[in-house]
Amino acid sequence: MFENSTYIIEKYRANTISLDYFGDSVLNSVGDVIACGVGFWIAARFGWWRSLAFFILVEVVLMLWIRDSLLLNIVMLIHPFEAIKSWQAGM
């Protein structure tokens, strides 16, 4: 619920290149819940260290492939960097 609050949406729009972001759709939120469940299942099967390695691998792949990831979103919400914003925009 906090993720789709007006405060977070405005902060996200101000600190990232996603100026047209207005919050998650219901379908996106359902997808997030499903992905969370799959993540718990993977973590239960892999164990702590392999789960952490898998998380890092996924983050790196997403950063290189689509220039976006959970860690980049957290960094940009807490302390936005113009260099990251420019890189994500492809400049």
TIDODREN-274962 format. One record per atom (N, C-alpha, C, O): residue number from 1; x, y, z; atom name; residue in three letters. Coordinates in Angstrom, 2 decimals. Layout:
// TIDODREN-274962
{num: NUM	px: X	py: Y	pz: Z	atome: CA	residu: ala}
...
//
This chain:
// TIDODREN-274962
{num: 1	px: 0.81	py: -1.19	pz: 0.00	atome: N	residu: met}
{num: 1	px: 0.00	py: 0.00	pz: 0.00	atome: CA	residu: met}
{num: 1	px: 0.87	py: 1.26	pz: 0.00	atome: C	residu: met}
{num: 1	px: 0.54	py: 2.26	pz: -0.65	atome: O	residu: met}
{num: 2	px: 1.97	py: 1.21	pz: 0.72	atome: N	residu: phe}
{num: 2	px: 2.85	py: 2.37	pz: 0.79	atome: CA	residu: phe}
{num: 2	px: 3.46	py: 2.67	pz: -0.58	atome: C	residu: phe}
{num: 2	px: 3.68	py: 3.83	pz: -0.93	atome: O	residu: phe}
{num: 3	px: 3.74	py: 1.61	pz: -1.34	atome: N	residu: glu}
{num: 3	px: 4.34	py: 1.78	pz: -2.66	atome: CA	residu: glu}
{num: 3	px: 3.46	py: 2.60	pz: -3.59	atome: C	residu: glu}
{num: 3	px: 3.96	py: 3.35	pz: -4.43	atome: O	residu: glu}
{num: 4	px: 2.15	py: 2.48	pz: -3.45	atome: N	residu: asn}
{num: 4	px: 1.21	py: 3.21	pz: -4.31	atome: CA	residu: asn}
{num: 4	px: 0.63	py: 4.45	pz: -3.65	atome: C	residu: asn}
{num: 4	px: -0.38	py: 4.99	pz: -4.11	atome: O	residu: asn}
{num: 5	px: 1.25	py: 4.91	pz: -2.56	atome: N	residu: ser}
{num: 5	px: 0.79	py: 6.14	pz: -1.92	atome: CA	residu: ser}
{num: 5	px: 1.21	py: 7.35	pz: -2.76	atome: C	residu: ser}
{num: 5	px: 2.17	py: 7.28	pz: -3.53	atome: O	residu: ser}
{num: 6	px: 0.49	py: 8.44	pz: -2.61	atome: N	residu: thr}
{num: 6	px: 0.79	py: 9.66	pz: -3.36	atome: CA	residu: thr}
{num: 6	px: 2.22	py: 10.12	pz: -3.08	atome: C	residu: thr}
{num: 6	px: 2.91	py: 10.58	pz: -3.99	atome: O	residu: thr}
{num: 7	px: 2.66	py: 10.01	pz: -1.83	atome: N	residu: tyr}
{num: 7	px: 4.01	py: 10.44	pz: -1.46	atome: CA	residu: tyr}
{num: 7	px: 5.07	py: 9.69	pz: -2.26	atome: C	residu: tyr}
{num: 7	px: 5.96	py: 10.31	pz: -2.85	atome: O	residu: tyr}
{num: 8	px: 4.99	py: 8.36	pz: -2.28	atome: N	residu: ile}
{num: 8	px: 5.99	py: 7.55	pz: -2.99	atome: CA	residu: ile}
{num: 8	px: 5.90	py: 7.76	pz: -4.49	atome: C	residu: ile}
{num: 8	px: 6.92	py: 7.85	pz: -5.17	atome: O	residu: ile}
{num: 9	px: 4.68	py: 7.83	pz: -5.02	atome: N	residu: ile}
{num: 9	px: 4.53	py: 8.03	pz: -6.47	atome: CA	residu: ile}
{num: 9	px: 5.15	py: 9.36	pz: -6.89	atome: C	residu: ile}
{num: 9	px: 5.86	py: 9.41	pz: -7.90	atome: O	residu: ile}
{num: 10	px: 4.89	py: 10.43	pz: -6.16	atome: N	residu: glu}
{num: 10	px: 5.47	py: 11.74	pz: -6.49	atome: CA	residu: glu}
{num: 10	px: 6.98	py: 11.74	pz: -6.33	atome: C	residu: glu}
{num: 10	px: 7.70	py: 12.31	pz: -7.15	atome: O	residu: glu}
{num: 11	px: 7.48	py: 11.09	pz: -5.28	atome: N	residu: lys}
{num: 11	px: 8.93	py: 11.01	pz: -5.07	atome: CA	residu: lys}
{num: 11	px: 9.58	py: 10.20	pz: -6.19	atome: C	residu: lys}
{num: 11	px: 10.64	py: 10.58	pz: -6.69	atome: O	residu: lys}
{num: 12	px: 8.95	py: 9.11	pz: -6.60	atome: N	residu: tyr}
{num: 12	px: 9.46	py: 8.27	pz: -7.68	atome: CA	residu: tyr}
{num: 12	px: 9.50	py: 9.06	pz: -8.99	atome: C	residu: tyr}
{num: 12	px: 10.49	py: 9.00	pz: -9.71	atome: O	residu: tyr}
{num: 13	px: 8.44	py: 9.79	pz: -9.29	atome: N	residu: arg}
{num: 13	px: 8.39	py: 10.57	pz: -10.52	atome: CA	residu: arg}
{num: 13	px: 9.43	py: 11.69	pz: -10.50	atome: C	residu: arg}
{num: 13	px: 10.01	py: 12.01	pz: -11.54	atome: O	residu: arg}
{num: 14	px: 9.68	py: 12.28	pz: -9.35	atome: N	residu: ala}
{num: 14	px: 10.64	py: 13.37	pz: -9.25	atome: CA	residu: ala}
{num: 14	px: 12.09	py: 12.89	pz: -9.35	atome: C	residu: ala}
{num: 14	px: 12.96	py: 13.62	pz: -9.83	atome: O	residu: ala}
{num: 15	px: 12.36	py: 11.67	pz: -8.89	atome: N	residu: asn}
{num: 15	px: 13.74	py: 11.20	pz: -8.77	atome: CA	residu: asn}
{num: 15	px: 14.17	py: 10.20	pz: -9.84	atome: C	residu: asn}
{num: 15	px: 15.32	py: 9.77	pz: -9.84	atome: O	residu: asn}
{num: 16	px: 13.28	py: 9.84	pz: -10.73	atome: N	residu: thr}
{num: 16	px: 13.63	py: 8.87	pz: -11.77	atome: CA	residu: thr}
{num: 16	px: 13.21	py: 9.42	pz: -13.13	atome: C	residu: thr}
{num: 16	px: 12.68	py: 10.53	pz: -13.22	atome: O	residu: thr}
{num: 17	px: 13.45	py: 8.65	pz: -14.17	atome: N	residu: ile}
{num: 17	px: 13.05	py: 9.09	pz: -15.51	atome: CA	residu: ile}
{num: 17	px: 11.60	py: 8.75	pz: -15.81	atome: C	residu: ile}
{num: 17	px: 11.12	py: 9.03	pz: -16.91	atome: O	residu: ile}
{num: 18	px: 10.89	py: 8.15	pz: -14.86	atome: N	residu: ser}
{num: 18	px: 9.51	py: 7.72	pz: -15.06	atome: CA	residu: ser}
{num: 18	px: 8.53	py: 8.85	pz: -14.74	atome: C	residu: ser}
{num: 18	px: 7.79	py: 8.78	pz: -13.76	atome: O	residu: ser}
{num: 19	px: 8.52	py: 9.87	pz: -15.57	atome: N	residu: leu}
{num: 19	px: 7.67	py: 11.03	pz: -15.31	atome: CA	residu: leu}
{num: 19	px: 6.19	py: 10.73	pz: -15.49	atome: C	residu: leu}
{num: 19	px: 5.34	py: 11.43	pz: -14.93	atome: O	residu: leu}
{num: 20	px: 5.87	py: 9.71	pz: -16.25	atome: N	residu: asp}
{num: 20	px: 4.46	py: 9.38	pz: -16.49	atome: CA	residu: asp}
{num: 20	px: 3.96	py: 8.24	pz: -15.60	atome: C	residu: asp}
{num: 20	px: 2.94	py: 7.62	pz: -15.92	atome: O	residu: asp}
{num: 21	px: 4.65	py: 7.95	pz: -14.50	atome: N	residu: tyr}
{num: 21	px: 4.25	py: 6.89	pz: -13.58	atome: CA	residu: tyr}
{num: 21	px: 3.15	py: 7.40	pz: -12.66	atome: C	residu: tyr}
{num: 21	px: 3.30	py: 8.45	pz: -12.04	atome: O	residu: tyr}
{num: 22	px: 2.05	py: 6.66	pz: -12.58	atome: N	residu: phe}
{num: 22	px: 0.92	py: 7.06	pz: -11.73	atome: CA	residu: phe}
{num: 22	px: 0.54	py: 5.96	pz: -10.74	atome: C	residu: phe}
{num: 22	px: -0.55	py: 6.01	pz: -10.16	atome: O	residu: phe}
{num: 23	px: 1.40	py: 4.99	pz: -10.55	atome: N	residu: gly}
{num: 23	px: 1.12	py: 3.89	pz: -9.63	atome: CA	residu: gly}
{num: 23	px: 0.95	py: 2.59	pz: -10.39	atome: C	residu: gly}
{num: 23	px: 0.81	py: 2.57	pz: -11.61	atome: O	residu: gly}
{num: 24	px: 0.95	py: 1.51	pz: -9.64	atome: N	residu: asp}
{num: 24	px: 0.83	py: 0.18	pz: -10.24	atome: CA	residu: asp}
{num: 24	px: -0.62	py: -0.14	pz: -10.57	atome: C	residu: asp}
{num: 24	px: -1.54	py: 0.29	pz: -9.88	atome: O	residu: asp}
{num: 25	px: -0.79	py: -0.89	pz: -11.63	atome: N	residu: ser}
{num: 25	px: -2.12	py: -1.39	pz: -11.97	atome: CA	residu: ser}
{num: 25	px: -2.43	py: -2.60	pz: -11.09	atome: C	residu: ser}
{num: 25	px: -1.54	py: -3.13	pz: -10.43	atome: O	residu: ser}
{num: 26	px: -3.67	py: -3.02	pz: -11.08	atome: N	residu: val}
{num: 26	px: -4.05	py: -4.19	pz: -10.32	atome: CA	residu: val}
{num: 26	px: -3.30	py: -5.42	pz: -10.85	atome: C	residu: val}
{num: 26	px: -2.83	py: -6.25	pz: -10.07	atome: O	residu: val}
{num: 27	px: -3.19	py: -5.53	pz: -12.16	atome: N	residu: leu}
{num: 27	px: -2.48	py: -6.66	pz: -12.76	atome: CA	residu: leu}
{num: 27	px: -1.01	py: -6.67	pz: -12.33	atome: C	residu: leu}
{num: 27	px: -0.45	py: -7.73	pz: -12.04	atome: O	residu: leu}
{num: 28	px: -0.38	py: -5.50	pz: -12.28	atome: N	residu: asn}
{num: 28	px: 1.00	py: -5.41	pz: -11.84	atome: CA	residu: asn}
{num: 28	px: 1.13	py: -5.82	pz: -10.37	atome: C	residu: asn}
{num: 28	px: 2.07	py: -6.53	pz: -10.01	atome: O	residu: asn}
{num: 29	px: 0.21	py: -5.39	pz: -9.54	atome: N	residu: ser}
{num: 29	px: 0.24	py: -5.76	pz: -8.12	atome: CA	residu: ser}
{num: 29	px: 0.06	py: -7.26	pz: -7.93	atome: C	residu: ser}
{num: 29	px: 0.72	py: -7.86	pz: -7.09	atome: O	residu: ser}
{num: 30	px: -0.84	py: -7.87	pz: -8.71	atome: N	residu: val}
{num: 30	px: -1.02	py: -9.33	pz: -8.64	atome: CA	residu: val}
{num: 30	px: 0.25	py: -10.02	pz: -9.09	atome: C	residu: val}
{num: 30	px: 0.67	py: -11.01	pz: -8.48	atome: O	residu: val}
{num: 31	px: 0.87	py: -9.52	pz: -10.15	atome: N	residu: gly}
{num: 31	px: 2.15	py: -10.07	pz: -10.61	atome: CA	residu: gly}
{num: 31	px: 3.22	py: -9.97	pz: -9.55	atome: C	residu: gly}
{num: 31	px: 4.03	py: -10.88	pz: -9.39	atome: O	residu: gly}
{num: 32	px: 3.25	py: -8.87	pz: -8.81	atome: N	residu: asp}
{num: 32	px: 4.22	py: -8.71	pz: -7.72	atome: CA	residu: asp}
{num: 32	px: 4.01	py: -9.76	pz: -6.64	atome: C	residu: asp}
{num: 32	px: 4.98	py: -10.33	pz: -6.13	atome: O	residu: asp}
{num: 33	px: 2.76	py: -10.02	pz: -6.29	atome: N	residu: val}
{num: 33	px: 2.46	py: -11.03	pz: -5.26	atome: CA	residu: val}
{num: 33	px: 2.88	py: -12.42	pz: -5.75	atome: C	residu: val}
{num: 33	px: 3.45	py: -13.20	pz: -4.98	atome: O	residu: val}
{num: 34	px: 2.59	py: -12.72	pz: -7.00	atome: N	residu: ile}
{num: 34	px: 2.99	py: -14.02	pz: -7.56	atome: CA	residu: ile}
{num: 34	px: 4.52	py: -14.14	pz: -7.58	atome: C	residu: ile}
{num: 34	px: 5.07	py: -15.17	pz: -7.20	atome: O	residu: ile}
{num: 35	px: 5.21	py: -13.08	pz: -8.02	atome: N	residu: ala}
{num: 35	px: 6.67	py: -13.10	pz: -8.05	atome: CA	residu: ala}
{num: 35	px: 7.25	py: -13.26	pz: -6.65	atome: C	residu: ala}
{num: 35	px: 8.26	py: -13.93	pz: -6.47	atome: O	residu: ala}
{num: 36	px: 6.61	py: -12.66	pz: -5.66	atome: N	residu: cys}
{num: 36	px: 7.06	py: -12.80	pz: -4.28	atome: CA	residu: cys}
{num: 36	px: 6.93	py: -14.26	pz: -3.83	atome: C	residu: cys}
{num: 36	px: 7.83	py: -14.80	pz: -3.19	atome: O	residu: cys}
{num: 37	px: 5.80	py: -14.88	pz: -4.16	atome: N	residu: gly}
{num: 37	px: 5.61	py: -16.29	pz: -3.82	atome: CA	residu: gly}
{num: 37	px: 6.64	py: -17.18	pz: -4.48	atome: C	residu: gly}
{num: 37	px: 7.18	py: -18.09	pz: -3.85	atome: O	residu: gly}
{num: 38	px: 6.91	py: -16.94	pz: -5.76	atome: N	residu: val}
{num: 38	px: 7.93	py: -17.71	pz: -6.49	atome: CA	residu: val}
{num: 38	px: 9.30	py: -17.49	pz: -5.85	atome: C	residu: val}
{num: 38	px: 10.09	py: -18.42	pz: -5.72	atome: O	residu: val}
{num: 39	px: 9.58	py: -16.24	pz: -5.44	atome: N	residu: gly}
{num: 39	px: 10.84	py: -15.95	pz: -4.78	atome: CA	residu: gly}
{num: 39	px: 11.01	py: -16.70	pz: -3.47	atome: C	residu: gly}
{num: 39	px: 12.09	py: -17.19	pz: -3.18	atome: O	residu: gly}
{num: 40	px: 9.94	py: -16.78	pz: -2.68	atome: N	residu: phe}
{num: 40	px: 10.00	py: -17.56	pz: -1.44	atome: CA	residu: phe}
{num: 40	px: 10.23	py: -19.04	pz: -1.74	atome: C	residu: phe}
{num: 40	px: 10.98	py: -19.71	pz: -1.03	atome: O	residu: phe}
{num: 41	px: 9.58	py: -19.55	pz: -2.77	atome: N	residu: trp}
{num: 41	px: 9.74	py: -20.95	pz: -3.15	atome: CA	residu: trp}
{num: 41	px: 11.19	py: -21.21	pz: -3.56	atome: C	residu: trp}
{num: 41	px: 11.79	py: -22.20	pz: -3.14	atome: O	residu: trp}
{num: 42	px: 11.75	py: -20.32	pz: -4.40	atome: N	residu: ile}
{num: 42	px: 13.15	py: -20.46	pz: -4.83	atome: CA	residu: ile}
{num: 42	px: 14.08	py: -20.40	pz: -3.62	atome: C	residu: ile}
{num: 42	px: 15.01	py: -21.21	pz: -3.52	atome: O	residu: ile}
{num: 43	px: 13.84	py: -19.45	pz: -2.72	atome: N	residu: ala}
{num: 43	px: 14.71	py: -19.32	pz: -1.54	atome: CA	residu: ala}
{num: 43	px: 14.65	py: -20.56	pz: -0.67	atome: C	residu: ala}
{num: 43	px: 15.67	py: -20.99	pz: -0.12	atome: O	residu: ala}
{num: 44	px: 13.46	py: -21.14	pz: -0.55	atome: N	residu: ala}
{num: 44	px: 13.33	py: -22.36	pz: 0.26	atome: CA	residu: ala}
{num: 44	px: 14.09	py: -23.52	pz: -0.37	atome: C	residu: ala}
{num: 44	px: 14.66	py: -24.35	pz: 0.34	atome: O	residu: ala}
{num: 45	px: 14.12	py: -23.59	pz: -1.68	atome: N	residu: arg}
{num: 45	px: 14.82	py: -24.66	pz: -2.39	atome: CA	residu: arg}
{num: 45	px: 16.34	py: -24.43	pz: -2.45	atome: C	residu: arg}
{num: 45	px: 17.12	py: -25.37	pz: -2.29	atome: O	residu: arg}
{num: 46	px: 16.75	py: -23.19	pz: -2.67	atome: N	residu: phe}
{num: 46	px: 18.16	py: -22.87	pz: -2.88	atome: CA	residu: phe}
{num: 46	px: 18.95	py: -22.74	pz: -1.58	atome: C	residu: phe}
{num: 46	px: 20.14	py: -23.07	pz: -1.56	atome: O	residu: phe}
{num: 47	px: 18.34	py: -22.28	pz: -0.53	atome: N	residu: gly}
{num: 47	px: 19.08	py: -21.96	pz: 0.69	atome: CA	residu: gly}
{num: 47	px: 19.58	py: -20.52	pz: 0.64	atome: C	residu: gly}
{num: 47	px: 19.43	py: -19.82	pz: -0.36	atome: O	residu: gly}
{num: 48	px: 20.17	py: -20.09	pz: 1.75	atome: N	residu: trp}
{num: 48	px: 20.55	py: -18.69	pz: 1.93	atome: CA	residu: trp}
{num: 48	px: 21.55	py: -18.19	pz: 0.89	atome: C	residu: trp}
{num: 48	px: 21.29	py: -17.21	pz: 0.21	atome: O	residu: trp}
{num: 49	px: 22.69	py: -18.85	pz: 0.77	atome: N	residu: trp}
{num: 49	px: 23.78	py: -18.35	pz: -0.08	atome: CA	residu: trp}
{num: 49	px: 23.45	py: -18.41	pz: -1.57	atome: C	residu: trp}
{num: 49	px: 23.76	py: -17.48	pz: -2.31	atome: O	residu: trp}
{num: 50	px: 22.83	py: -19.49	pz: -2.00	atome: N	residu: arg}
{num: 50	px: 22.46	py: -19.58	pz: -3.41	atome: CA	residu: arg}
{num: 50	px: 21.34	py: -18.61	pz: -3.75	atome: C	residu: arg}
{num: 50	px: 21.29	py: -18.08	pz: -4.86	atome: O	residu: arg}
{num: 51	px: 20.43	py: -18.37	pz: -2.79	atome: N	residu: ser}
{num: 51	px: 19.38	py: -17.37	pz: -3.01	atome: CA	residu: ser}
{num: 51	px: 19.97	py: -15.98	pz: -3.16	atome: C	residu: ser}
{num: 51	px: 19.55	py: -15.21	pz: -4.03	atome: O	residu: ser}
{num: 52	px: 20.94	py: -15.65	pz: -2.32	atome: N	residu: leu}
{num: 52	px: 21.60	py: -14.35	pz: -2.42	atome: CA	residu: leu}
{num: 52	px: 22.34	py: -14.22	pz: -3.75	atome: C	residu: leu}
{num: 52	px: 22.27	py: -13.17	pz: -4.39	atome: O	residu: leu}
{num: 53	px: 23.02	py: -15.25	pz: -4.17	atome: N	residu: ala}
{num: 53	px: 23.73	py: -15.23	pz: -5.46	atome: CA	residu: ala}
{num: 53	px: 22.73	py: -15.07	pz: -6.61	atome: C	residu: ala}
{num: 53	px: 22.99	py: -14.34	pz: -7.56	atome: O	residu: ala}
{num: 54	px: 21.60	py: -15.76	pz: -6.52	atome: N	residu: phe}
{num: 54	px: 20.56	py: -15.66	pz: -7.55	atome: CA	residu: phe}
{num: 54	px: 20.00	py: -14.24	pz: -7.60	atome: C	residu: phe}
{num: 54	px: 19.78	py: -13.70	pz: -8.69	atome: O	residu: phe}
{num: 55	px: 19.76	py: -13.64	pz: -6.44	atome: N	residu: phe}
{num: 55	px: 19.26	py: -12.27	pz: -6.36	atome: CA	residu: phe}
{num: 55	px: 20.24	py: -11.30	pz: -7.03	atome: C	residu: phe}
{num: 55	px: 19.85	py: -10.45	pz: -7.83	atome: O	residu: phe}
{num: 56	px: 21.52	py: -11.43	pz: -6.70	atome: N	residu: ile}
{num: 56	px: 22.54	py: -10.56	pz: -7.28	atome: CA	residu: ile}
{num: 56	px: 22.61	py: -10.75	pz: -8.79	atome: C	residu: ile}
{num: 56	px: 22.71	py: -9.78	pz: -9.54	atome: O	residu: ile}
{num: 57	px: 22.56	py: -12.00	pz: -9.24	atome: N	residu: leu}
{num: 57	px: 22.57	py: -12.29	pz: -10.67	atome: CA	residu: leu}
{num: 57	px: 21.38	py: -11.63	pz: -11.38	atome: C	residu: leu}
{num: 57	px: 21.55	py: -11.00	pz: -12.42	atome: O	residu: leu}
{num: 58	px: 20.20	py: -11.77	pz: -10.82	atome: N	residu: val}
{num: 58	px: 19.00	py: -11.16	pz: -11.42	atome: CA	residu: val}
{num: 58	px: 19.13	py: -9.65	pz: -11.46	atome: C	residu: val}
{num: 58	px: 18.79	py: -9.03	pz: -12.47	atome: O	residu: val}
{num: 59	px: 19.61	py: -9.04	pz: -10.39	atome: N	residu: glu}
{num: 59	px: 19.78	py: -7.58	pz: -10.35	atome: CA	residu: glu}
{num: 59	px: 20.76	py: -7.10	pz: -11.43	atome: C	residu: glu}
{num: 59	px: 20.50	py: -6.12	pz: -12.12	atome: O	residu: glu}
{num: 60	px: 21.88	py: -7.79	pz: -11.57	atome: N	residu: val}
{num: 60	px: 22.88	py: -7.41	pz: -12.57	atome: CA	residu: val}
{num: 60	px: 22.32	py: -7.56	pz: -13.98	atome: C	residu: val}
{num: 60	px: 22.49	py: -6.68	pz: -14.82	atome: O	residu: val}
{num: 61	px: 21.64	py: -8.68	pz: -14.23	atome: N	residu: val}
{num: 61	px: 21.04	py: -8.89	pz: -15.55	atome: CA	residu: val}
{num: 61	px: 20.03	py: -7.79	pz: -15.87	atome: C	residu: val}
{num: 61	px: 20.03	py: -7.26	pz: -16.98	atome: O	residu: val}
{num: 62	px: 19.17	py: -7.45	pz: -14.91	atome: N	residu: leu}
{num: 62	px: 18.18	py: -6.39	pz: -15.15	atome: CA	residu: leu}
{num: 62	px: 18.83	py: -5.03	pz: -15.37	atome: C	residu: leu}
{num: 62	px: 18.38	py: -4.26	pz: -16.22	atome: O	residu: leu}
{num: 63	px: 19.89	py: -4.74	pz: -14.62	atome: N	residu: met}
{num: 63	px: 20.59	py: -3.46	pz: -14.81	atome: CA	residu: met}
{num: 63	px: 21.20	py: -3.37	pz: -16.21	atome: C	residu: met}
{num: 63	px: 21.14	py: -2.32	pz: -16.85	atome: O	residu: met}
{num: 64	px: 21.79	py: -4.45	pz: -16.67	atome: N	residu: leu}
{num: 64	px: 22.42	py: -4.44	pz: -17.99	atome: CA	residu: leu}
{num: 64	px: 21.41	py: -4.52	pz: -19.13	atome: C	residu: leu}
{num: 64	px: 21.63	py: -3.94	pz: -20.20	atome: O	residu: leu}
{num: 65	px: 20.32	py: -5.24	pz: -18.91	atome: N	residu: trp}
{num: 65	px: 19.35	py: -5.49	pz: -19.97	atome: CA	residu: trp}
{num: 65	px: 18.36	py: -4.34	pz: -20.13	atome: C	residu: trp}
{num: 65	px: 18.17	py: -3.85	pz: -21.24	atome: O	residu: trp}
{num: 66	px: 17.74	py: -3.90	pz: -19.03	atome: N	residu: ile}
{num: 66	px: 16.71	py: -2.86	pz: -19.13	atome: CA	residu: ile}
{num: 66	px: 17.03	py: -1.60	pz: -18.33	atome: C	residu: ile}
{num: 66	px: 16.20	py: -0.69	pz: -18.23	atome: O	residu: ile}
{num: 67	px: 18.23	py: -1.54	pz: -17.77	atome: N	residu: arg}
{num: 67	px: 18.68	py: -0.39	pz: -16.99	atome: CA	residu: arg}
{num: 67	px: 17.75	py: -0.05	pz: -15.83	atome: C	residu: arg}
{num: 67	px: 17.50	py: 1.12	pz: -15.53	atome: O	residu: arg}
{num: 68	px: 17.23	py: -1.09	pz: -15.21	atome: N	residu: asp}
{num: 68	px: 16.32	py: -0.91	pz: -14.08	atome: CA	residu: asp}
{num: 68	px: 16.40	py: -2.14	pz: -13.19	atome: C	residu: asp}
{num: 68	px: 16.65	py: -3.25	pz: -13.67	atome: O	residu: asp}
{num: 69	px: 16.19	py: -1.96	pz: -11.90	atome: N	residu: ser}
{num: 69	px: 16.19	py: -3.08	pz: -10.96	atome: CA	residu: ser}
{num: 69	px: 15.67	py: -2.58	pz: -9.62	atome: C	residu: ser}
{num: 69	px: 15.49	py: -1.38	pz: -9.41	atome: O	residu: ser}
{num: 70	px: 15.43	py: -3.52	pz: -8.72	atome: N	residu: leu}
{num: 70	px: 14.97	py: -3.17	pz: -7.38	atome: CA	residu: leu}
{num: 70	px: 15.99	py: -2.27	pz: -6.68	atome: C	residu: leu}
{num: 70	px: 15.63	py: -1.26	pz: -6.09	atome: O	residu: leu}
{num: 71	px: 17.26	py: -2.64	pz: -6.75	atome: N	residu: leu}
{num: 71	px: 18.29	py: -1.85	pz: -6.06	atome: CA	residu: leu}
{num: 71	px: 18.41	py: -0.44	pz: -6.63	atome: C	residu: leu}
{num: 71	px: 18.56	py: 0.53	pz: -5.88	atome: O	residu: leu}
{num: 72	px: 18.33	py: -0.31	pz: -7.95	atome: N	residu: leu}
{num: 72	px: 18.38	py: 1.03	pz: -8.55	atome: CA	residu: leu}
{num: 72	px: 17.18	py: 1.87	pz: -8.12	atome: C	residu: leu}
{num: 72	px: 17.32	py: 3.06	pz: -7.86	atome: O	residu: leu}
{num: 73	px: 16.01	py: 1.26	pz: -8.04	atome: N	residu: asn}
{num: 73	px: 14.82	py: 1.99	pz: -7.60	atome: CA	residu: asn}
{num: 73	px: 14.96	py: 2.46	pz: -6.16	atome: C	residu: asn}
{num: 73	px: 14.59	py: 3.59	pz: -5.84	atome: O	residu: asn}
{num: 74	px: 15.50	py: 1.61	pz: -5.30	atome: N	residu: ile}
{num: 74	px: 15.69	py: 1.99	pz: -3.90	atome: CA	residu: ile}
{num: 74	px: 16.70	py: 3.12	pz: -3.79	atome: C	residu: ile}
{num: 74	px: 16.47	py: 4.10	pz: -3.08	atome: O	residu: ile}
{num: 75	px: 17.83	py: 2.99	pz: -4.49	atome: N	residu: val}
{num: 75	px: 18.85	py: 4.04	pz: -4.47	atome: CA	residu: val}
{num: 75	px: 18.27	py: 5.37	pz: -4.94	atome: C	residu: val}
{num: 75	px: 18.48	py: 6.41	pz: -4.31	atome: O	residu: val}
{num: 76	px: 17.53	py: 5.34	pz: -6.04	atome: N	residu: met}
{num: 76	px: 16.99	py: 6.58	pz: -6.61	atome: CA	residu: met}
{num: 76	px: 15.91	py: 7.20	pz: -5.74	atome: C	residu: met}
{num: 76	px: 15.71	py: 8.41	pz: -5.78	atome: O	residu: met}
{num: 77	px: 15.20	py: 6.40	pz: -4.95	atome: N	residu: leu}
{num: 77	px: 14.21	py: 6.95	pz: -4.03	atome: CA	residu: leu}
{num: 77	px: 14.86	py: 7.58	pz: -2.81	atome: C	residu: leu}
{num: 77	px: 14.41	py: 8.61	pz: -2.31	atome: O	residu: leu}
{num: 78	px: 15.94	py: 6.95	pz: -2.32	atome: N	residu: ile}
{num: 78	px: 16.61	py: 7.44	pz: -1.12	atome: CA	residu: ile}
{num: 78	px: 17.50	py: 8.63	pz: -1.43	atome: C	residu: ile}
{num: 78	px: 17.43	py: 9.67	pz: -0.78	atome: O	residu: ile}
{num: 79	px: 18.35	py: 8.48	pz: -2.44	atome: N	residu: his}
{num: 79	px: 19.28	py: 9.55	pz: -2.81	atome: CA	residu: his}
{num: 79	px: 19.51	py: 9.51	pz: -4.31	atome: C	residu: his}
{num: 79	px: 20.38	py: 8.78	pz: -4.79	atome: O	residu: his}
{num: 80	px: 18.75	py: 10.30	pz: -5.06	atome: N	residu: pro}
{num: 80	px: 18.87	py: 10.24	pz: -6.52	atome: CA	residu: pro}
{num: 80	px: 20.23	py: 10.75	pz: -7.01	atome: C	residu: pro}
{num: 80	px: 20.77	py: 11.74	pz: -6.51	atome: O	residu: pro}
{num: 81	px: 20.76	py: 10.05	pz: -8.00	atome: N	residu: phe}
{num: 81	px: 22.00	py: 10.42	pz: -8.66	atome: CA	residu: phe}
{num: 81	px: 21.69	py: 10.80	pz: -10.10	atome: C	residu: phe}
{num: 81	px: 21.05	py: 10.04	pz: -10.82	atome: O	residu: phe}
{num: 82	px: 22.14	py: 11.95	pz: -10.51	atome: N	residu: glu}
{num: 82	px: 21.90	py: 12.40	pz: -11.89	atome: CA	residu: glu}
{num: 82	px: 22.57	py: 11.45	pz: -12.89	atome: C	residu: glu}
{num: 82	px: 22.03	py: 11.23	pz: -13.98	atome: O	residu: glu}
{num: 83	px: 23.72	py: 10.91	pz: -12.54	atome: N	residu: ala}
{num: 83	px: 24.43	py: 9.99	pz: -13.43	atome: CA	residu: ala}
{num: 83	px: 23.61	py: 8.73	pz: -13.71	atome: C	residu: ala}
{num: 83	px: 23.56	py: 8.26	pz: -14.84	atome: O	residu: ala}
{num: 84	px: 22.96	py: 8.19	pz: -12.67	atome: N	residu: ile}
{num: 84	px: 22.11	py: 7.02	pz: -12.86	atome: CA	residu: ile}
{num: 84	px: 20.89	py: 7.38	pz: -13.69	atome: C	residu: ile}
{num: 84	px: 20.49	py: 6.62	pz: -14.57	atome: O	residu: ile}
{num: 85	px: 20.31	py: 8.53	pz: -13.42	atome: N	residu: lys}
{num: 85	px: 19.14	py: 8.97	pz: -14.19	atome: CA	residu: lys}
{num: 85	px: 19.48	py: 9.12	pz: -15.66	atome: C	residu: lys}
{num: 85	px: 18.70	py: 8.70	pz: -16.52	atome: O	residu: lys}
{num: 86	px: 20.62	py: 9.71	pz: -15.96	atome: N	residu: ser}
{num: 86	px: 21.05	py: 9.88	pz: -17.35	atome: CA	residu: ser}
{num: 86	px: 21.33	py: 8.53	pz: -18.00	atome: C	residu: ser}
{num: 86	px: 20.95	py: 8.31	pz: -19.15	atome: O	residu: ser}
{num: 87	px: 21.99	py: 7.62	pz: -17.27	atome: N	residu: trp}
{num: 87	px: 22.30	py: 6.31	pz: -17.78	atome: CA	residu: trp}
{num: 87	px: 21.01	py: 5.54	pz: -18.11	atome: C	residu: trp}
{num: 87	px: 20.91	py: 4.90	pz: -19.15	atome: O	residu: trp}
{num: 88	px: 20.03	py: 5.63	pz: -17.20	atome: N	residu: gln}
{num: 88	px: 18.76	py: 4.94	pz: -17.44	atome: CA	residu: gln}
{num: 88	px: 18.03	py: 5.51	pz: -18.65	atome: C	residu: gln}
{num: 88	px: 17.32	py: 4.78	pz: -19.35	atome: O	residu: gln}
{num: 89	px: 18.19	py: 6.79	pz: -18.90	atome: N	residu: ala}
{num: 89	px: 17.55	py: 7.44	pz: -20.05	atome: CA	residu: ala}
{num: 89	px: 18.29	py: 7.15	pz: -21.33	atome: C	residu: ala}
{num: 89	px: 17.80	py: 7.48	pz: -22.41	atome: O	residu: ala}
{num: 90	px: 19.48	py: 6.54	pz: -21.23	atome: N	residu: gly}
{num: 90	px: 20.27	py: 6.21	pz: -22.42	atome: CA	residu: gly}
{num: 90	px: 21.08	py: 7.36	pz: -22.94	atome: C	residu: gly}
{num: 90	px: 21.46	py: 7.39	pz: -24.12	atome: O	residu: gly}
{num: 91	px: 21.36	py: 8.30	pz: -22.09	atome: N	residu: met}
{num: 91	px: 22.14	py: 9.49	pz: -22.50	atome: CA	residu: met}
{num: 91	px: 23.61	py: 9.28	pz: -22.26	atome: C	residu: met}
{num: 91	px: 24.41	py: 10.18	pz: -22.55	atome: O	residu: met}
//
